[in-house]
């Protein structure tokens, strides 16, 4: 009986152990499930963290792109505002483009100490009496202004001369040439030779043809107005085709003159060049000018760049020692010469750069430095010097270098030497000022070189005047005739010649040639 109680107790203990083991196993399974759940949660959280990290990286990249896009948009807005703000003092736009709302003038010239107007000792240009008038008309008093007595036999005590300068009556003068026919004793009849220019029963002479060409080429009148003027003022009723033919004939007679001017320009020590657009047959063409202080040559081309410049024949023939003064336009740099750039263009661009945000300090300082150097060089030329002192020139170069460095410091987002794509205009200007320091300061080291290319701009201006007055040219042949005649007239003006006088000589068959070209 005791044994049975022991077995029962053992069985109870075994059952309890089994139950405890089952409970422990259950708890172990629960723990394993919890561990698995935690591991799964950790994996999920790691995946979420990785996703969040990727999102953060993507957002950072997107922020960088947005910041870059924002910067580009700001630059584009600044560029558009710059273009809207362009005017003749900060760009190459003509004064006529400003309309009626012109800003207050801002001249770079210093106010002189002397008063405005004519200075003491200036001869003036007052209309003066001549010593030998063409006609004298005597006016005699008839009666005394006091007592009324007759003055018919009274002595002349003094004479007061008053002259009226006026045109004579305008009328054509007809000269008849009688060519005699004479028969010798053998019966042979011989006619007297006709003078030059007398080849038909009736024709207009070189004076009238010169006037018509002067109106067309020098004053840029349209054909219809030229024909009207000849008929109204001179009594020469001509069709529009008549002065057009005279114009073309005059241009064709300048072939020798054109060759000689081309050759002399190619020998120049300093040459200015410029170009401008003109309408020919309703499409855009380009007039190219090459010039010195004594010579001018214009050419016309359907193209603007290097191809047209080479076809003109002047720039390709220049010596490598020739200084070519231009406006920084890229095609000019393709020629193997000594380059110099126009200071007036740079000053206008610097004015525009100074109006950009944060750029005023360096841009205005460079403009002042260039103006100071220009003033110093003018004084040196007036004193008879042919160069600046080396120490002075070196000092100017050091100051220029420091200002260029200040310009780059004001533009930390940009670096020198890069391309010009998608960069603000003031940065492109700074890059050019940096990369072409010698060309910018060429006028300081070589006193033969002008500070500006204004001479070329003045020479090219008649092209624009012609467009405003007479409109586009009807044909390329007419445009070539226009350029050749303008070359002739511009060169003559530089040599102190009358435009009408040289055109009359041209129609007389004796084209005027400058002294330097007589042997060409």
C-alpha positions in Angstrom: 0.0 0.0 0.0 2.9 2.2 0.7 4.3 1.3 -2.7 1.1 2.3 -4.4 1.2 5.7 -2.7 4.8 6.2 -3.9 4.0 5.3 -7.4 1.0 7.7 -7.4 3.2 10.4 -6.1 5.8 9.7 -8.7 3.2 9.7 -11.5 1.9 13.0 -10.2 5.5 14.4 -10.1 6.1 13.1 -13.6 2.9 14.6 -14.9 3.8 17.9 -13.3 7.2 17.8 -14.9 5.7 17.0 -18.2 3.2 19.8 -17.8 6.1 22.1 -16.8 8.0 21.0 -19.8 5.1 21.6 -22.1 4.6 25.1 -20.5 8.3 25.8 -21.0 8.2 24.6 -24.5 5.2 26.8 -25.1 6.9 29.8 -23.6 10.0 29.0 -25.7 7.8 29.0 -28.8 6.2 32.2 -27.8 9.7 33.8 -27.2 10.9 32.5 -30.6 7.8 34.0 -32.2 8.4 37.2 -30.4 12.1 37.2 -31.4 11.1 36.5 -35.0 8.5 39.3 -34.9 11.2 41.6 -33.5 13.6 40.6 -36.1 11.0 41.1 -38.8 10.2 44.5 -37.3 13.9 45.4 -37.2 14.2 44.4 -40.8 11.2 46.4 -41.7 12.6 49.4 -39.9 16.0 49.0 -41.5 14.2 48.9 -44.9 12.3 52.0 -43.9 15.5 53.7 -42.8 17.2 52.8 -46.1 14.2 54.1 -48.0 14.2 57.3 -45.9 17.9 57.6 -46.6 17.4 57.3 -50.3 14.6 59.8 -50.1 16.8 62.2 -48.2 19.5 61.8 -50.8 17.0 62.2 -53.6 15.7 65.4 -51.9 19.2 66.7 -51.5 19.9 66.1 -55.1 16.6 67.7 -56.1 17.4 70.6 -53.9 20.8 71.1 -55.6 19.0 70.9 -59.0 16.4 73.4 -57.9 19.1 75.7 -56.5 21.0 75.5 -59.8 17.8 76.1 -61.8 16.9 78.9 -59.5 20.3 80.5 -60.1 19.9 80.1 -63.8 16.5 81.6 -63.7 17.8 84.5 -61.7 20.5 85.0 -64.2 18.0 84.8 -67.1 15.8 87.4 -65.3 18.8 89.6 -64.8 19.8 89.2 -68.4 16.2 90.1 -69.6 16.2 93.1 -67.2 19.6 94.1 -68.6 18.3 94.0 -72.2 15.2 96.0 -71.2 17.5 98.5 -69.6 19.8 98.9 -72.6 20.3 102.4 -73.9 23.0 104.3 -75.9 25.2 104.8 -72.8 25.4 101.1 -71.8 25.1 99.4 -75.2 25.5 99.9 -79.0 21.9 101.0 -79.4 21.5 104.3 -81.3 20.1 107.4 -79.5 17.0 107.3 -81.7 15.9 104.0 -80.1 15.2 105.7 -76.7 11.9 107.2 -77.8 10.6 110.2 -75.8 11.5 108.9 -72.3 15.2 109.5 -72.4 17.1 109.2 -69.1 19.1 112.1 -67.8 22.4 112.4 -69.7 25.5 111.0 -67.9 28.6 112.0 -69.7 32.1 110.6 -68.8 33.7 113.9 -69.8 35.1 116.0 -67.0 33.7 119.5 -66.6 36.3 121.9 -68.0 37.4 125.1 -66.3 36.8 127.2 -69.3 33.3 128.5 -70.2 31.2 126.9 -72.9 31.0 128.4 -76.4 33.7 130.1 -78.5 37.0 130.7 -76.7 39.1 133.9 -76.8 41.0 134.1 -80.1 38.7 131.8 -82.0 38.2 133.3 -85.5 34.6 132.3 -85.6 32.5 131.7 -88.7 30.4 134.9 -89.0 29.1 135.8 -92.5 31.6 138.4 -93.8 31.6 140.8 -96.7 33.7 140.0 -99.7 36.1 142.5 -101.3 35.0 141.9 -104.9 31.2 141.4 -105.2 29.7 140.1 -108.4 27.5 143.1 -108.7 27.2 146.6 -107.2 23.9 148.5 -107.0 24.1 152.2 -105.9 21.2 153.7 -104.0 21.0 157.5 -103.9 18.9 159.6 -101.5 16.5 161.9 -103.5 15.8 164.6 -100.9 17.0 165.8 -97.5 15.4 164.1 -94.6 15.5 167.4 -92.7 14.5 170.3 -95.0 13.2 168.3 -98.0 15.6 169.9 -100.5 16.7 168.0 -103.6 20.1 166.1 -103.3 20.6 165.5 -107.0 23.7 167.7 -107.2 24.8 167.2 -103.5 28.3 165.8 -102.9 28.7 162.2 -101.7 30.3 162.4 -98.2 30.5 158.6 -97.5 29.2 155.2 -98.6 27.9 152.4 -96.4 28.2 148.9 -98.0 25.6 146.2 -97.4 25.9 142.8 -99.2 23.3 140.2 -99.9 24.6 136.7 -100.5 22.2 134.7 -102.6 21.9 132.2 -105.4 21.8 133.3 -109.0 18.9 132.2 -111.1 19.2 128.4 -111.6 19.0 127.4 -115.2 20.7 125.0 -117.5 23.3 126.4 -119.8 23.3 124.9 -123.3 26.6 124.8 -125.3 26.3 124.0 -128.9 29.3 122.3 -130.6 29.5 122.9 -134.3 31.6 120.2 -136.0 32.7 121.6 -139.3 32.9 119.4 -142.4 35.6 120.6 -144.8 36.5 119.3 -148.2 40.0 119.3 -149.5 41.0 120.1 -153.1 40.9 116.4 -153.9 37.3 116.1 -152.8 37.9 114.3 -149.5 35.5 115.6 -146.7 36.8 115.6 -143.1 34.7 116.4 -140.0 36.3 118.1 -136.9 36.7 115.6 -134.0 34.1 115.9 -131.3 35.3 116.8 -127.8 35.2 114.2 -125.0 31.6 113.8 -123.7 30.0 115.1 -126.9 29.0 111.9 -128.5 25.3 112.5 -129.4 23.2 115.2 -130.9 22.2 116.2 -127.4 23.3 115.0 -123.9 23.6 116.2 -120.3 27.0 117.3 -119.3 29.2 116.3 -116.4 28.0 119.1 -114.1 24.4 117.9 -114.1 25.4 114.3 -113.9 27.7 115.2 -111.0 24.7 116.9 -109.2 22.5 113.9 -109.7 25.2 111.5 -108.4 25.9 113.8 -105.5 22.2 113.8 -104.5 22.1 110.0 -104.7 25.4 109.0 -103.2 26.2 111.9 -100.8 22.8 113.0 -99.7 21.1 109.6 -100.1 18.0 110.9 -101.9 15.7 108.3 -103.5 15.6 108.2 -107.3 12.2 109.7 -107.5 13.1 112.7 -105.3 16.3 113.2 -107.2 14.5 113.3 -110.5 11.9 115.7 -109.1 14.7 118.0 -107.8 16.5 118.1 -111.1 13.3 119.0 -112.9 12.1 121.6 -110.3 15.3 123.5 -109.6 17.4 123.0 -112.8 14.7 122.5 -115.4 16.1 119.1 -116.4 13.1 116.7 -116.7 14.6 113.3 -116.5 13.2 109.8 -115.8 14.3 107.9 -112.7 16.3 105.6 -114.9 18.5 108.4 -116.1 20.2 109.4 -112.8 20.3 105.6 -111.9 22.4 105.0 -115.1 24.7 108.0 -114.3 25.1 106.6 -110.8 26.1 103.1 -112.1 28.4 104.6 -114.7 30.2 106.7 -112.0 30.7 103.6 -109.8 32.0 101.5 -112.6 34.6 104.2 -113.3 36.1 103.8 -109.8 37.7 100.4 -110.4 41.2 101.7 -110.4 40.5 103.9 -107.4 39.1 100.8 -105.5 42.2 98.7 -106.3 44.5 101.4 -105.2 42.7 102.1 -101.9 42.6 98.3 -101.1 46.4 98.1 -101.6 47.1 101.1 -99.5 44.8 100.0 -96.7 46.6 96.6 -96.6 49.9 98.5 -96.0 48.5 100.5 -93.0 50.2 100.4 -89.6 46.9 100.8 -87.8 43.6 99.8 -89.4 40.1 100.2 -88.0 37.3 97.8 -89.1 33.5 97.7 -88.5 30.4 96.3 -90.1 26.7 96.9 -90.1 23.5 95.5 -91.6 21.6 96.9 -94.6 18.6 95.7 -96.5 19.3 94.6 -100.1 16.4 93.2 -102.2 14.4 92.9 -99.0 16.9 90.6 -97.2 19.7 91.4 -94.8 23.2 92.0 -96.1 26.3 93.4 -94.5 28.5 96.4 -95.3 32.1 96.0 -94.1 34.3 99.1 -93.6 38.1 99.2 -93.5 39.6 102.6 -92.7 42.5 104.8 -91.7 42.5 108.5 -91.0 43.1 109.1 -94.8 41.3 106.2 -96.5 38.0 104.4 -96.4 36.8 101.3 -98.3 33.3 99.7 -98.1 32.3 96.3 -99.4 29.0 94.5 -99.4 28.3 90.8 -98.7 25.4 88.6 -98.0 27.4 87.3 -95.1 28.8 89.0 -92.0 31.7 86.8 -90.8 35.1 85.7 -91.9 34.1 84.7 -95.4 32.9 88.2 -96.2 36.0 89.8 -94.6 38.3 87.6 -96.7 36.4 88.3 -99.9 36.8 92.0 -99.3 40.6 91.5 -99.6 41.9 94.0 -97.0 42.2 92.1 -93.8 43.7 88.9 -95.2 46.5 91.1 -96.8 47.5 92.8 -93.6 51.0 92.4 -92.2 51.3 90.5 -88.9 52.7 93.8 -87.5 49.5 95.7 -88.4 47.3 96.8 -85.5 43.7 95.9 -86.2 41.3 97.9 -84.1 37.8 96.4 -83.7 34.9 95.9 -81.4 35.8 92.5 -79.9 33.6 90.6 -82.5 34.9 87.0 -82.8 35.6 86.8 -86.6 38.2 89.6 -86.3 40.3 87.4 -84.0 40.9 84.9 -86.8 43.3 87.2 -88.6 47.0 87.0 -87.8 47.6 90.6 -86.8 48.2 92.6 -83.6 44.7 93.2 -82.1 43.3 96.1 -80.2 39.8 96.6 -79.0 37.6 99.7 -78.9 37.6 101.4 -75.5 34.2 103.1 -76.2 32.5 99.7 -76.6 34.2 98.5 -73.3 33.0 101.6 -71.4 29.4 101.0 -72.5 29.6 97.4 -71.5 31.2 98.3 -68.2 28.4 100.8 -67.6 25.9 98.0 -68.1 27.9 95.6 -65.9 27.9 98.2 -63.1 24.1 98.1 -63.1 24.0 94.4 -62.3 23.6 93.4 -58.7 26.9 93.4 -56.8 29.1 94.4 -59.8 29.4 98.2 -59.5 32.7 98.3 -57.6 35.0 96.5 -60.1 33.1 97.6 -63.2 33.1 101.3 -62.4 36.8 101.1 -61.2 37.9 99.6 -64.5 36.0 102.2 -66.4 37.7 105.0 -64.4 41.1 103.4 -64.9 40.7 103.2 -68.7 39.5 106.8 -68.7 42.5 107.8 -66.6 44.9 106.1 -69.0 43.2 107.7 -72.0 43.6 111.1 -70.4 47.3 110.5 -69.6 48.0 109.3 -73.2 46.3 112.4 -74.7 48.5 114.6 -72.5 51.6 112.6 -73.6 50.7 113.0 -77.3 50.2 116.7 -76.8 53.6 116.9 -75.2 55.2 115.2 -78.2 55.9 111.8 -76.5 55.7 108.6 -78.5 55.3 106.2 -75.5 54.5 106.1 -71.8 57.2 105.7 -69.2 57.7 102.0 -68.5 57.1 102.4 -64.8 53.9 104.2 -65.4 52.6 101.6 -67.8 53.6 98.8 -65.4 51.7 100.6 -62.7 48.6 100.8 -64.9 48.9 97.0 -65.6 49.1 96.1 -61.9 46.0 98.2 -61.1 44.2 96.5 -64.0 45.2 93.1 -62.7 43.9 93.8 -59.2 40.6 95.0 -60.6 40.2 91.9 -62.7 40.8 89.8 -59.5 38.2 91.9 -57.7 35.7 91.2 -60.5 36.2 87.4 -60.1 35.9 87.7 -56.3 32.5 89.4 -56.8 31.4 86.4 -58.9 32.4 83.3 -56.9 29.9 81.0 -58.8 31.9 81.5 -62.0 35.5 80.9 -62.9 37.7 82.5 -65.6 38.4 80.7 -68.9 35.1 78.9 -69.2 32.8 79.2 -72.2 30.1 82.0 -72.5 27.1 79.7 -72.5 24.5 80.4 -69.8 26.6 83.0 -68.1 25.6 86.6 -67.2 26.7 89.3 -69.6 28.9 90.9 -67.0 30.7 87.6 -66.4 31.3 87.2 -70.1 32.7 90.8 -70.2 34.9 90.1 -67.2 36.2 86.9 -68.9 37.1 88.9 -72.1 38.8 91.7 -70.1 40.8 89.0 -68.3 41.7 86.9 -71.3 42.6 89.9 -73.6 44.5 92.2 -71.2 47.1 93.1 -73.8 44.5 93.9 -76.5 42.5 96.0 -74.0 45.6 98.1 -73.1 47.1 98.1 -76.5 46.4 101.9 -76.8 48.5 102.4 -73.7 51.6 100.7 -75.0 51.3 101.9 -78.6 50.4 105.5 -78.9 49.6 105.1 -82.6 46.5 103.2 -81.6 43.4 105.3 -80.8 41.5 104.5 -77.5 38.3 104.0 -79.5 37.2 102.7 -82.9 34.9 105.7 -83.2 36.5 106.6 -86.6 35.2 103.3 -88.0 31.8 103.9 -86.5 31.6 107.4 -88.0 32.6 105.9 -91.4 29.9 103.3 -91.2 27.2 105.7 -90.1 26.3 106.9 -93.7 25.0 103.3 -94.3 22.4 103.8 -91.6 21.6 107.3 -92.8 21.0 105.9 -96.3 18.6 103.3 -95.0 16.6 105.9 -93.0 16.3 108.3 -95.9 16.0 106.0 -99.0 15.2 102.6 -97.6 16.6 99.3 -98.8 18.8 98.9 -101.9 17.1 97.3 -104.8 19.8 94.9 -106.0 23.2 93.7 -105.0 24.8 95.5 -108.0 23.3 98.7 -106.7 24.6 98.0 -103.3 28.1 97.4 -104.7 27.9 100.7 -106.6 26.8 102.5 -103.4 29.8 101.1 -101.5 32.2 102.1 -104.2 30.9 105.6 -104.4 30.8 106.0 -100.6 34.5 104.8 -100.5 35.3 107.5 -103.0 33.4 110.3 -101.2 34.6 109.3 -97.7 38.2 109.2 -98.8 37.8 112.5 -100.6 36.4 114.2 -97.5 39.3 112.9 -95.4 41.6 114.5 -97.9 39.8 117.9 -97.7 38.1 117.6 -101.1 34.6 118.8 -102.1 32.2 115.9 -102.7 30.5 117.6 -105.7 33.9 118.6 -107.2 35.3 115.0 -107.1 32.0 113.6 -108.5 32.1 116.1 -111.4 35.7 115.1 -112.2 34.5 111.5 -112.1 31.9 112.2 -114.8 34.5 114.1 -116.8 36.5 110.9 -117.0 39.2 112.1 -114.6 38.5 110.4 -111.3 40.2 112.1 -108.4 42.9 110.2 -106.7 44.6 111.1 -103.3 48.2 112.1 -103.6 49.3 108.8 -102.0 47.5 106.9 -104.7 48.6 108.8 -107.8 51.1 106.2 -108.8 48.8 103.2 -108.2 
